[in-house]
């Protein structure tokens, strides 16, 4: 009963916050999107796809390269830029990592069985200082011109079930609902340079979709059909709560034949016919989702290689957004002044 009561209280706060949201007119269900997280996009090359309206890009790539957002808007004035950041963990590549590493707010590594992520540690999101620092990431997104934020890894409670305490903080669903609600209130208090509310979305975590769809403005899902793991439970339908409220759901499927995970090279002919049909099937609770097919794993993970389901035919819809890894290492905001 305590759990239900706390979620009800969160829901009341959520509805109060949501009433003030002003959305860009181009931000609608079914809108075409692109997501590139692996490396920084290269605006010296032609922007592809030319008709993507929503771009989900790494916050710190954009903070290090602040000419990207204006360039995207010059290419398409309706562009909506969503800035991805890690809300549940801190990692060594974050521009604000120095404050985290000696803060006693970092717990266990992301997953001891996945050593490629051993530079990421779970944050104590119950702590107010940690919450305030995450809100400062949202403030940074606002300052550099983002239209919204995509806070990742809000599902640490799964690591702490049955007394396991995998995060090191004994986190619960209620903790994350409270955390994300506080982040949403902060985001919604900010107005973008074009006069709209700073948007905030939900990343995966179907357990929280019913509550968070009351406060958040969109959702970003990965492998919601569970095509890559038969033991996982498909969860696309949980996010129809967003569609019913007129809020976009951005879906990523990871067919293995799209590209080479070790080199990141894209298959110019796209995925195999059977993987295309499975990935693009809209009868699995994912009707009206905005779907992209991406490479998963190693250097290909969420790089510029993308296939779209538009057109309905295998072998079509393949694009490669140009990226430049060297741009990833540009100075963080303030670094050039402190080093001069």
C-alpha positions in Angstrom: 0.0 0.0 0.0 2.9 2.3 0.8 4.2 1.8 -2.8 0.9 2.6 -4.4 0.4 5.7 -2.3 3.8 7.1 -3.2 3.2 6.5 -6.9 -0.2 8.2 -6.6 1.4 11.2 -5.0 4.1 11.3 -7.7 1.3 11.2 -10.3 -0.4 14.2 -8.9 2.8 16.2 -8.9 3.4 15.0 -12.5 0.1 16.2 -13.8 0.6 19.6 -12.2 4.0 19.9 -14.0 2.8 18.7 -17.4 0.1 21.3 -17.7 2.6 24.0 -18.6 4.4 22.2 -21.4 4.6 24.0 -24.8 5.7 21.7 -27.6 7.3 22.6 -30.9 4.7 22.1 -33.6 7.0 19.7 -35.5 7.3 17.4 -32.4 4.5 15.0 -33.1 3.7 11.3 -33.2 5.4 9.5 -36.1 7.9 12.2 -36.8 11.1 11.0 -38.5 14.2 11.0 -36.3 17.9 10.1 -36.2 20.0 9.1 -33.2 23.8 9.1 -33.2 25.6 8.6 -29.9 28.8 6.7 -30.8 30.7 9.8 -32.2 30.1 13.4 -32.9 28.3 14.2 -36.2 30.4 15.9 -38.8 28.6 19.0 -40.1 31.3 19.6 -42.8 29.7 16.7 -44.6 26.1 17.0 -46.1 23.4 16.3 -43.4 21.8 13.0 -44.0 19.0 12.1 -43.7 17.9 15.5 -45.0 14.3 14.9 -43.8 14.9 13.9 -40.1 13.2 16.4 -37.9 14.2 15.0 -34.5 18.0 14.4 -33.7 19.0 12.6 -30.6 22.7 13.4 -30.0 25.1 13.1 -27.1 24.9 16.2 -24.7 28.7 16.4 -24.3 29.4 16.0 -28.0 27.2 19.0 -28.6 28.7 20.9 -25.6 32.2 20.4 -27.1 31.0 21.3 -30.6 28.4 24.1 -30.2 28.2 24.9 -33.9 26.3 21.6 -34.5 22.8 22.7 -33.3 22.7 26.0 -35.3 23.9 24.1 -38.4 21.1 21.5 -38.0 18.5 24.3 -37.7 20.0 26.0 -40.8 19.4 22.8 -42.7 15.8 22.5 -41.4 14.3 25.2 -39.2 11.8 22.7 -37.7 14.7 20.6 -36.3 14.2 19.4 -32.7 17.5 18.5 -31.0 17.2 16.0 -28.1 20.4 15.8 -25.9 21.2 12.4 -24.6 22.9 12.1 -21.2 23.5 9.4 -18.6 21.2 10.2 -15.7 21.7 7.0 -13.7 25.5 6.8 -13.9 28.5 8.9 -14.2 31.3 8.0 -16.6 34.9 9.2 -17.1 34.1 10.9 -20.4 31.5 13.2 -18.8 32.5 16.9 -18.8 31.6 17.0 -15.1 33.3 13.8 -14.1 35.9 15.5 -11.9 33.2 16.5 -9.4 31.7 13.0 -9.3 34.9 10.9 -8.8 35.7 12.0 -5.3 32.1 12.8 -4.2 31.2 9.5 -2.5 28.1 9.5 -4.7 29.3 6.8 -7.0 28.5 3.1 -6.4 29.2 -0.1 -8.3 30.2 -0.3 -11.9 27.3 -0.6 -14.4 27.7 -4.4 -14.9 30.6 -6.5 -13.8 29.8 -8.9 -16.6 30.2 -6.2 -19.3 33.7 -4.8 -18.9 33.3 -2.4 -21.8 31.2 -0.3 -19.4 33.5 -0.4 -16.4 34.1 3.4 -16.7 30.5 3.9 -15.6 29.3 3.8 -12.0 25.8 4.0 -10.6 24.8 7.3 -9.0 23.1 7.6 -5.6 20.0 9.3 -7.1 18.4 9.4 -3.6 21.0 12.0 -2.7 19.9 15.6 -3.3 23.4 16.8 -4.3 23.4 14.1 -7.0 20.0 15.2 -8.2 21.1 18.8 -8.3 24.2 17.9 -10.4 22.0 16.0 -12.8 19.8 19.0 -13.1 22.9 21.0 -13.9 23.3 18.7 -16.9 19.8 19.6 -18.0 20.7 23.3 -17.5 23.8 22.8 -19.7 21.5 21.3 -22.4 19.3 24.3 -22.2 22.3 26.7 -22.4 23.8 25.2 -25.6 20.4 25.2 -27.4 19.0 21.7 -27.0 15.2 21.4 -27.3 15.0 18.4 -24.9 16.9 15.8 -23.0 17.0 12.0 -23.2 18.1 10.8 -19.7 19.4 7.2 -19.9 19.8 4.4 -17.4 16.8 5.1 -15.1 16.3 1.4 -14.4 19.0 0.7 -11.7 16.4 -0.7 -9.4 16.5 -3.9 -11.4 20.1 -4.4 -10.2 18.9 -4.1 -6.6 16.0 -6.5 -6.6 15.8 -9.4 -4.1 18.4 -7.8 -1.9 21.1 -8.0 -4.6 22.1 -4.2 -4.3 23.9 -4.2 -7.6 24.0 -0.4 -7.8 25.4 -0.1 -4.3 22.6 2.1 -3.2 19.5 -0.2 -2.7 17.4 1.8 -5.2 13.7 1.2 -5.8 11.1 2.1 -8.5 9.8 4.8 -6.2 13.3 6.3 -6.0 13.5 6.6 -9.8 9.9 7.9 -10.1 10.8 10.6 -7.6 14.2 11.3 -9.3 12.8 11.6 -12.8 9.8 13.7 -11.6 12.3 16.2 -10.1 14.3 16.3 -13.3 11.1 16.8 -15.3 10.0 19.7 -13.1 13.4 21.3 -13.7 13.3 20.8 -17.4 9.8 22.1 -17.7 10.8 25.2 -15.8 13.2 26.1 -18.7 12.2 27.8 -21.9 14.1 27.2 -25.1 15.5 30.0 -27.3 12.5 29.4 -29.7 10.0 29.9 -26.8 9.0 26.2 -26.1 9.3 24.2 -23.0 12.5 22.1 -22.6 11.3 18.6 -23.2 12.3 15.5 -21.3 11.8 11.8 -22.2 11.7 8.3 -20.8 14.4 5.8 -21.8 13.2 2.2 -21.8 12.0 1.0 -18.3 8.5 -0.2 -19.1 7.9 -0.8 -15.3 7.6 3.0 -15.0 5.7 3.9 -18.2 2.3 4.2 -16.6 3.6 6.7 -14.1 6.1 8.6 -16.2 3.9 9.0 -19.2 2.0 11.5 -17.1 5.0 13.8 -16.8 7.4 13.1 -19.7 7.0 14.3 -23.2 8.3 11.4 -25.3 9.9 8.0 -24.9 13.0 6.3 -26.5 13.0 2.5 -26.6 15.6 -0.1 -27.5 14.8 -3.5 -28.7 11.2 -3.3 -27.4 10.2 -6.4 -29.4 13.0 -8.4 -27.8 14.1 -9.7 -31.2 17.6 -10.3 -29.9 16.8 -12.2 -26.7 13.9 -14.6 -26.7 14.0 -14.7 -22.9 13.2 -11.0 -22.6 9.6 -9.9 -22.4 8.5 -7.6 -25.3 7.5 -4.2 -23.9 6.4 -2.0 -26.9 2.8 -2.0 -25.9 3.5 -0.5 -22.5 4.4 2.8 -24.3 1.2 3.2 -26.1 0.3 5.3 -23.1 2.5 8.0 -24.7 0.9 7.6 -28.2 -2.5 7.9 -26.7 -1.5 11.2 -25.2 -0.2 12.4 -28.5 3.5 12.1 -27.5 6.1 10.5 -29.8 7.7 7.2 -29.1 11.2 6.8 -30.7 12.0 3.1 -31.2 15.4 1.5 -32.0 15.7 -2.1 -33.3 19.1 -3.8 -33.6 19.1 -6.3 -36.5 22.5 -8.1 -36.7 22.8 -7.8 -40.5 22.7 -4.0 -40.7 26.5 -3.6 -40.2 29.8 -4.7 -38.8 30.0 -4.2 -35.0 33.8 -4.3 -35.0 34.4 -1.8 -37.8 31.1 0.1 -37.7 30.7 -0.3 -41.4 27.2 -0.1 -42.7 25.6 -2.6 -45.1 24.6 -0.5 -48.1 21.8 -3.0 -48.9 20.4 -2.9 -45.4 19.4 -5.8 -43.3 18.3 -9.2 -44.4 14.7 -9.5 -45.6 13.5 -11.5 -42.6 15.2 -9.1 -40.2 13.7 -6.2 -42.0 10.2 -7.7 -41.7 10.6 -8.5 -38.0 12.1 -5.1 -37.2 9.6 -3.0 -39.2 6.5 -5.0 -38.2 4.0 -2.6 -36.6 1.7 -5.2 -35.1 3.7 -5.8 -31.9 2.3 -3.0 -29.8 4.5 -0.5 -31.7 1.9 1.1 -34.0 2.7 4.8 -34.7 6.2 4.5 -33.3 9.1 6.4 -35.0 11.4 3.5 -35.8 15.1 3.3 -36.8 17.3 0.3 -37.3 20.8 0.6 -35.9 24.0 -1.3 -35.3 24.5 -2.6 -31.7 27.8 -3.4 -30.2 31.4 -2.3 -30.1 32.4 0.7 -32.4 29.2 0.3 -34.4 27.0 1.0 -31.4 24.5 3.7 -32.3 26.8 5.2 -35.0 25.7 7.0 -38.1 24.5 3.8 -39.9 20.7 3.7 -40.0 17.9 2.0 -41.9 14.3 3.3 -42.0 11.2 1.3 -42.4 9.6 3.9 -44.7 8.7 2.5 -48.1 8.0 -0.9 -46.7 10.6 -2.7 -48.8 13.8 -4.5 -47.7 16.9 -2.9 -49.1 15.6 0.6 -48.9 16.0 3.5 -46.5 19.7 3.1 -45.6 21.6 6.2 -44.7 24.9 7.0 -43.1 25.2 10.2 -41.1 28.8 11.4 -41.2 30.7 11.5 -37.9 34.2 12.6 -36.9 35.5 10.8 -33.7 38.2 13.5 -33.3 35.5 16.0 -32.4 34.7 13.8 -29.3 37.8 15.1 -27.7 37.3 18.8 -28.1 37.4 20.9 -24.9 34.4 20.8 -22.6 32.8 24.2 -21.9 35.2 26.2 -19.7 38.2 24.0 -20.3 39.9 26.2 -22.9 39.7 29.2 -20.5 41.0 27.2 -17.5 43.9 25.9 -19.6 44.9 29.2 -21.2 
